Amino acid sequence: MTDVVWRPPTDVVERANATRLVRRAGEEDWWELVRRSGEDPDWFWPLAIEDMGLEFSRPWERVSDLSRGPEWATWFVGGEVSIARNCVHRWAERTPEAVAAVGLGEDGSRRALTFAELSRDVTRLAERLVALGVEPGDRVAIYLPMSPEVAIASHACAHVGAIQVPIFSGFAAPAVKQRLEASEAKVVITQPESSRRGKPVPMLATVEETGVDVEVVLAPFELDAYPGELPALEVDSETPYLLTYTSGTTGVPKGIVHVQGGFLVSIAREVCYQADVHAGDVVHFATDMGWIMGPWTVVGAGAMGATIVFAEGAPDWPADRLWRIVEQERVTCLGLSPTLTRALVPHGDPQHDLSSLRTFVTTGEPWNPEPYRWLFESVGGGRVPIINCSGGTEVGACFLSPVPSVPIKACSLGGPATGMAMDVVDANGNSLVGTGEVGELVCRKPFPGMTRGFWRDPERYLDAYWRRLPGVWVHGDWASVDEDGFWFLHGRSDDTLNIAGKRIGPAELESAAVAHPAVREAAAVGVPHEVKGETAWIFCCLLPGASASEDEIADTVAASLGRAFRPARVVFVDALPKTRSAKVVRRAVRAAATGGDPGDLSSVENPESLEAIARAI
């Protein structure tokens, strides 16, 4: 992971939004702008807002207020804003006939909405919500597959100042019930059923099975009775906008709260500069509204005036579906996870016209070198940069990310995102940047996109991020910065293995295993050992028709990392437990291996894989 694989040609540099921002700031280059923005965020954020053309109906009095401490920072104090206006209504005024949203069904169906049509439907649905008694601050759950209706529902909530609660479209009734009850949702927006891998997925029946007393609004929406005249509510920038749940290590998911001003500005910043999206671009992210990248797409691409392509169902059914979407819709920015990439590798190189692509956006987990290079070389032809971002649901955007106008090393995250005071530290909080050592990823200053706390649980929020190093956000990722200044992640710090006193991230073990030509993907976990304290077990999924022995895989890992890290066991399984966003749930694998408590499994799409793992052991 030491090769610079992307060197931007002159035309890419000149076209990049990042280049325009550097020149507006009067800086010499991108990384100098990043450095200054981290040191002086109150200077940077107004500059970025002006450059992106975001609209606040009432100017802020102060950029930030830290009077309650960095943990409870507020931003754009006294300002008023509307995400619905910034992402929909102003584009309906400027470019009414431009395509805002495209919906693709698994059955091959396609429909499109212009910005004028999207604005009309958002306003009418907002009027329907008001007619149902929804008031500012009320929670409205969105339980839908990826379709234009999620954008209509999301922006309708923002239009009236309600708090949207996106719920994974594949959740069963118990998980839906938990989120409806925890958020005290007044309304749930859903549809009779969806489709995934050609099979019907009941949605309305699932909501009814929860037994929760909640008003139901069904898509496709019947809105003809509403005039579409209600103006969007301009709200204080700190008005809660989004309540989204992310799995915890315990059985209780965390309710993450985001606000209109900070979320809009942070997400728009990322889509504008990192993803380099312009008005008229076409964005498709293989995601779900229940993962932060769903709202990322709806808000970020909308704020840029881009077309969003929504695709119901699985991105790899059939195997070439993702590439067909790119070819058919002329997608310019494609978002996907490393896990999805690994799942696509066995199906071979794409046989489609992908010439429209300008950027890949990837996130969710560290990369393995071979799938990274396949995406860059075989899919992108070496001409499409991989914008590898790292942040999280609680971050509301990214901590680390390159931009297309700078060189990128394979598997790296470039460096800090603008406005982020990032560092890598040891256990005592001392910086390790410049040493090459692996340490904890931290942010030394608050930022607009950070969560305003966990829903009705402020102590859990403080425990999660702020109490290990007072005044510093400790994110829970292992990171390092190499001699050339490129940043890398090495997995979650709570996933780290400690083998005979030597610490190693699971991603390194997994990459070593995946380097074997028979291995499609792998998950490494630590298992207690009487002598070593902990030893590595690696669970491997093989490529179709391939074969390998446990010793072959173990020797491959040892040859890469050293004999001390030779796994004690290699277990072959057909599948690993994954979320709908294709992230491997290592703690569930570890629990299946050790008989421990797996914690919250509501986001695991294939829980049967855990039973198979237990049987294999």
N, C-alpha and C positions, 0 to 999 in steps of 0.2 A: 504494500500500500504506500509506495514511495514515489510512484511515477506521476508526473503531471500529464494527465490524459486530455485536458481541455485547455487549448490556448486560443482565446477568442480572436477571430479575424476582424479586420478593421471595420467592416460593415456592421458586424454585431455590436461592437463597442459603440459605434456612432448611433445606432438605433436604440440602444438600451436606455430605459428610463433611469437606471442608476447613473449613467454618464451625465444625463441632464441635471440630476440632483447634485452631483459632484461640482459641476460648473456653477450651478446656482449658489452653492455654499462657498464657492471660491477656494476649494481645496485642491491639492495636487493630484490625489487619486482616491479610489474608493476606500482603501483601508485607513487612510488618514482621516477621511470623513467619519468612518466607523469609530476610530479612536476618539475624535472630538465629540461625537454624539453621545458616547458612553460617559464621558467626563462632564458634559454639559447638556443633559436631556432637555432642560427648559429652553435652551437655544434651538435644539434640533427639531422637536416635535412641531412647533409652529411653522418652521421652514418646510417640513415634509407635507403638512396639511395644505399649505399654500401651493406647493409644487404639484400635489395630486389633485388639487381643485376640489377638495371636500368642502361642504357647506355647513357652517354653523349659523343658525338663524339669529342667534344672539352671541356676540363675542364673549370669550371667557375673560375673567378678571385676573386670574393667575393660572399659569400653566399647571402647577402642582401645589399640593398642600400636604406637608409632612408633619403637621402639628400633632397628630395622634400616633406618630411613629411610622417607620417605613412599611410596617405590616398593614397599615390601614391608610395608605396614601390615596388621595383623590386627585383627579386630573381634569384640566380644562374647567376650573372652578367658576361657577356662575354662568357658564356657557349653556346654550340650548341647541339641540340637534335632533334630527330624525333619520334613523337608518333607512326607513321606508322611502323617504324623499331622496336620500343620497344614492340608493341602489336601484330605484325604480322610477319614481315620479319625475325627477329632473331629466332623466333620459327620455321619458315619454314626451317631454316638452321639446327636447333638442333633436332627437332622432326617433320619432314615433314609429316609423316603419322598419327600423332595424330589428333583427331577430334577437329577442331576449332569452328565450328558453326553448329547448327542443326536448321532447320526450320520446324515448325509444322503448318499446315493449319487447319482451322476450319472444312474442309471436310475430315480430317483424313490423309491427305498427309504428307509425311516426306521426307526430304532430308538432307544430311550432306556434309560438306566441310572439308577437312583436312587443316592443316596450309599451306601446299604447294599449295593447290588449292585456298585458300583464298588469299595468297600472290600473286599468279598469277593474280587473278581477280582484286585485288586492284591495281596492277601495270598497268594492261590493261585499267581499267577505268580511272586511272590517266592520261594515254596517250590519252584517248579519251577526257578528259577535256581539256588537253593542246591543242589538235587539234581544240577544240571549242573556243580557245582564252583565256582560264582561266590562269591567272597569279597569282603569290604569292600575297596574300592580297585581291584577288577577293572573293566575297561571292557566295557560292553555297548552295541553299536551298535543304533540304532533306525532302520530303513529302511522307513518306512511312509507311506502317504498320510494326510491329515488325517481321522482317524476316532477313535472312542472308544478304540481300541486304543493310540493314542499316549499317552493319559493313563494307561491301565493299565500300559503298558510303562515310561513315565517314572517313575511313582510306585513301581512295583515295584523299580526300580533304587534309588531313594532309601530304600525300605523295608529293603533289605539293606546299604546303604552302598556300593553299586557306583557307578561313574561312567558316566553315560549319554553316548553319542556320537550325537547326531542327525545323520542324513545326508539331504540333499535327496531327496525321493521321485522326482524325475525324472532323477537322475544316471545316466550310463552307467557301464559296468563299470570303465573306467580311474579315474574319479573315486572310485567306491566303493572300489576296491582301494587307492587311495592313503590313504584315511581309515581303512580297516580296518587296514592295515599300520602307519601312523603312530601310531595309538592303541593298537596291539597288543590289539585287541578279542578277548575270549574267546568271546563269543556275539554273534550278530546276530539281531535280531527283525525279521522281514519277513513278506510274504504272497505267494501265488503270482503274483498280478497285480493291477494297479490299472486305473483308467480315467481318461482325460483327453481332453476334447473328443470323447467318444464312441469313442475308440480304445483298445484294450487296451495297457497298459504292463507289460511283463514285469518282475517284481521278483525272484522267486526265481531265475529264469534268469540275471538280471544278477549276482546274488551268486555263483552257481555259475561264471559266466564269469570272475570275478576270480581264481579258482584259489586264494584264500586259505583256509588251513586254520582254519576257525572253525565252532563249533557253531551250528546254525540252529534257531531257534524260529519256527514258523509261526503267523500269525494267520489266521482266528479261533482263539483259544487253546482247546486241550483241557485243561481244568483239573479235571475231576471227580475225578481220582485224588488230589487234594491237599486236605487238610482245612480249610485257611484259618485256622490257629491260630497261625502264627508272628507274634510281636509285632514291631512296627516297631523297628528299631535306632535308639536315640537316640545321636547322634554328636557329637563336638566340633564347634563351630560353624565351624571352619576346615577341616573334612573336604571334600575335592573332591567336587563333585556333578555338574558338567556340563563336558564337553569338546566344544566346538563349533568347527567350522572355518569361517573366513571367507577370502575370496579376497584374495590379496596382489597387488602389482604385479609380483612375480616369479612363477615357475611353481610356487612352493611355498606352499600355503595356510597360514595361521596357525592354530595350535591354541589356542583361548582357554579358560582354566581358570576356572571359578567354583566357589564353595564354598557349603555348605548354609545357614549362617547369613546371610552377607552377601547372597546371591542372594534368599533368601526375603524378608528385610526390605526390600531395595531394590525388588524387583518388586511386593510387596504394597503398599508405600507409593505406588507409581505408579498401580496399578489402583484403590486405595482413594481417593486424593485427586485425582489428575489425571483419571482416567476416571470417578470418582465411582460406582464399582460397590458395590452393597449385596448382602447375602444375599438370594437369590431373584431377582436380576436375571438377564438372559439376554445372554450375551456371544458375539459372533461376530467373528473376525478372519480376513480373507482372507489366509492365510499358509501356512507350511509349517514343520515342526519343524526343518528345516535353516536357517531364518532365526531370529534371536533372538526375534522376535515369536511364534513357536510356543511355546517355553518360557515366554515372558512371559504368554501366555494360560493355559497349563496351570497354572502356579504362581500367578499373580496372581489370576485368577478363582476358582481353587480355594481359595486362602487366604481369599477373601471369602465363600465359600459360595454362589457364583453357578452358574448353569447355563451350560455351554460347548456351543456348537453347532459341530460339526465338519462340514465339507463336502468330500467327495472331489472331485477334479477342478478345472477352471478356474472362477473366479468370474464370468466373462463368457461362459459357454457353457451354455445360450443367453444372449443379451444381457441379459435381465432376471432372470437367476438370483439375483443378489445381493438384488434388491428382493423377489423371491418368498420368499427365505429370511427376510428381515426380517418380512414380512407373516405367513408361516406360523408362525414360531417366536416372534413377538412380541419380537424382539430389542430390547434397550434400549441396548446399547453396541455400535456397529459400528466395526470397525477396517479401514482400507484405506489404500493408498498414493496419493500424487498421480498417479503414472503410471496406476494402475488407474482413477482418476477420469477422467483424460484419455481413456482408452480407452472409457469408458462414455458420455461426452458425445455422440458422434455418434449414439447410439441413441435420443436424445431423453429427455425428462423421464420419470421413473418413473410408471407408471399403477397403482401398488399402494398399499395402506394402510400407511403408514410411521409411523403415529401413536404406536407404541410407543417409537420412538427418543428417547433423552434425550441421548446424546453420540456424536459421531464421534471416533475416535482415529486420527490420521494420523501417519506417520513415513516415513523412508527417504530423503527428498530435499527441497530447497526447493520451495515452491509457486509456480505461476504464478497471477496474479490471476484470470484468467477461469475456469479450472476450479475454483478455490477458491470463487468467488462462485456458480458453478453448484451445487456441492455444498451450500453454505450456504443458498442461496435456493430453488433448484428442487427439491432433494432434501429438505433439512431444513425448508423453509418458513420460514426465518429464526428458528426456535424451538429449533434443536439446535446447541449450540456445537461448533466444531471444535477439539478438543484436540490441537494440533499439537506433537508431542514430538520432541526430538532427543537422541540418545545414541549408542548403537552396541553392537555385540556385545561389545566389550571393556569397555564401561561397565556393562553388566548392567542398565541402566535408562535414565533420561534425565538429561541435563544441564539442558535447558531445557524448560519446558512451562507453559501456563496451567492454570487450573482453572475449572470451570463457574461458580463464584461471583464471578468478577472480569470486568471488561470485556476484550474481545479485539479487537485490530486485525487486519484482513484480512492473511493470510499470515504473521502474526507467530507467535513461539513464546512469547509472554507474557514470561517472565523466567526466572531460575534456578529449578530445582526445589528443594524443601526439602533441607537438608543439603549443598547443593552450593555451594562457594565459587568461583563463576564470574567470569570477567573477559574482556575483549577487550583485546589488547595489540598494541603495535608490535613490530618486529623485535628490539628490545632488552628487551622485557618490560615496557615502561611502559604503564600502563592508558590506554585510549582511551575508556572509558565517560564519557559526558558531552560528548564532542567530536563525536559523530555519524560519526566516521571508521570505515572498515572495517579490521579487524585479525584477528589469530588468536584463535580461541576457546580458552581455557585454563581449567583448574581448579587453584586454588592450594592445595587441601588434598586428601588422600586421602578415600575414601568407601567404605562397606561393599560396594557392588555391583561395584567395579572388579575386573577380572581379577587373579588371583594370579600372572599371568605367562603366557607362551606355553609350550605343552607341550614340555618338554625343550629349550627355547631361550631362556634368560633374557636373553641379550645382545640378541637381536632385540626383545624386549619393551622393554628399556631404551632401545634406539636409536629405537624407534617413538614413544615418548611422553615420555621423561624427560630426554633429553640435550641438547635444544635450549635449554631454560631449566631449569637444575638445580633440582630440587625442585618443579617445576611440570609438570602434565600438559598437553601441547600436543596438541590433538585432531586438527588437520588440517583444520578448517573455518574459512572466512572468516565473520565475524559483525560486526554493528554494533548499537548501541543508539540509538534515536532520541530526540528531544527530550522525548518523553513517557515515556521509560523502557521502551519496548517493544523486545524483542530480535528480530533478524532474522538468518537465515543467507543466505549468498551463494554456496554451493557449496564443494566441497573445495578447500583451498588448493593442492593439487598439480594441480588442474584449471584454475587461474587462468590467464587469458591476459594477456600483456604486449605491448600493441600500441603501438609507437612510444613506449615509456616509460610508457604509461598502463595500469594494472592493472584488470581487470574479471573478474568471475565469470561462468561460463557460464550460470548461471541467469538473469542479467539479459538476456543476448543471446537466450536461448531464450524468455523471457517476451515480449520485444519481437517475436519472430517469430510466436509463437502468437497474438499480438494480431491478426494478419491473419486475416480470416474464413475463408480456405481452409485454414489450417494446423491440423492435429490435434495434432501434437507435434513437438518439435525437439530436436536435440542440437548444441551448439556446442563446437568444439574449436579449439585453436591449432595452426597449421601454420607451419613456419619460412619466413621471408621475408628476402631479401637486404638490403632497405633498412630495413624496419620492425622486423626481428628476428623478429616473429611477426605473423601475420594470422589473422583469424577465418574459419573455414568453418562453415556451418550446414547440417546435414542435416535435411530436413523431410519429414514424412509428411503428406499432404493428406487432407482429409475426403473420404468417398466422393462421387464425382461433381463434386468441386470442381476448379478449375484456377487456376493462377497462374504468372507468369513469375519467373525468378530476380531480375530487376530489381525487380519489385513487392515481393518479400519483403525484398530488400536495402534498398530505399527505406523500407520500413516500419520496419526496425530503425534506420536512420539517423535517421528522423524522431523516434524515441523516445529514442535514446541520443546522437545527434550524428554528424556525418559521419565523425569519426575512427574510429567503431566500425562503419561500414558493412562488412558481410562481403565478403571478396574473392570468395567463391564461395558459392552456394546450390545444394545438391545434393538433388534429389528422390528419395526412396527409399520403398519400400513398408513397411519395418519397420526398427526400431532394435534393436540387441542388448540383451536384457534378462535379468535373473536371474528365477528362479521367483517372487521377491518383487516383480517388476515394476519393478526399478530399472534405469535405462539405464546401460550400462557404457561411459562416455565414453572411457576409455583404450583400449578395443577399437576404438571408432570412430576415434580418433586414429591408432591403429596401422594400421587399414585405409586411412586417408587418406595416411599417410606411408610405409607399408611397414615400419614398425617392429615391435618385439616386443610383442604384446598382453598378455603375462603369462599368468596363470592364467585359463583360460576354462572351467573345469569347472562354474561356476555359471551359465553363459549357456545359456538355454533354447533359443534359436534361432540357433545359430552360422552357419546358412546366410545370415543377414542380412548378415554381414560380407563374404561373397563377393559378395553383391549390391551392397554399398556400393563394394567395390573395382571392380566392373564399371561402376558408375555414374560413378565418377571417371575 
